[in-house]
Amino acid sequence: MRALLCLLACAFPLAAFARDCVPSDELWSKPRTAAAVLAEPGLRECVLPFLQSDQARLTLRHAPDEEAQLRAADLRWWLIALGLPPDRIALTQTAKATEPLVLELTEPK
């Protein structure tokens, strides 16, 4: 049975991992620094696995309002400034967002 599950898992192109991370509102309530961005638990949950995989992608999904768009763009620039590859970080607007900003970590198989 276990061998069959392994074969099925290999046969279908599924994401090796998918995770959503939400930065806290505290990140935006004070001036950001590299140390503050790196210390944010809501970012670390996605950024650490992202750094461990050459295939991983981050999508910053944001609400359609201007503040959420600015937060997403600001965070993307911080991540790039901290050394994350810009070609693997995308911004996307979500009309039905439940949070102003969500980082979606995926790794295609």
Residue pairs with C-beta under 8 A, 6 or more apart in sequence:
13 108
13 109
14 109
15 106
15 107
15 108
15 109
16 53
16 55
16 107
16 108
16 109
17 49
17 105
17 106
17 107
18 104
18 105
18 106
18 107
19 45
19 46
19 49
19 104
19 105
20 46
20 102
20 103
20 104
20 105
21 42
21 43
21 45
21 46
21 102
21 103
21 105
22 42
22 99
22 101
22 102
22 103
23 40
23 42
23 43
23 75
23 101
23 103
24 40
24 41
24 42
27 36
27 37
27 40
27 42
27 43
28 71
30 36
32 74
32 78
34 78
34 81
34 82
37 43
37 75
37 78
37 79
37 82
38 44
38 82
42 103
43 75
43 103
46 58
46 103
46 104
46 105
47 58
47 79
47 84
49 56
49 105
49 107
50 56
50 57
50 58
50 84
50 88
50 105
51 84
53 107
55 107
55 108
56 88
56 105
56 106
56 107
57 88
57 89
57 90
57 105
57 106
57 107
57 108
58 79
58 84
58 88
58 89
58 90
58 103
58 104
58 105
59 89
59 90
59 91
59 92
59 103
59 104
59 106
60 72
60 75
60 76
60 89
60 90
60 91
60 92
60 101
60 102
60 103
60 104
61 72
61 92
61 93
61 94
61 97
61 101
61 102
61 103
61 104
62 68
62 69
62 71
62 72
62 91
62 92
62 93
62 94
62 97
62 100
62 101
62 102
63 93
63 94
63 97
63 99
63 100
63 101
64 93
64 94
64 95
64 97
65 100
67 100
68 97
68 100
68 101
69 93
71 100
71 101
72 91
72 101
73 91
75 101
75 103
76 86
76 89
76 91
79 89
80 86
80 89
94 102
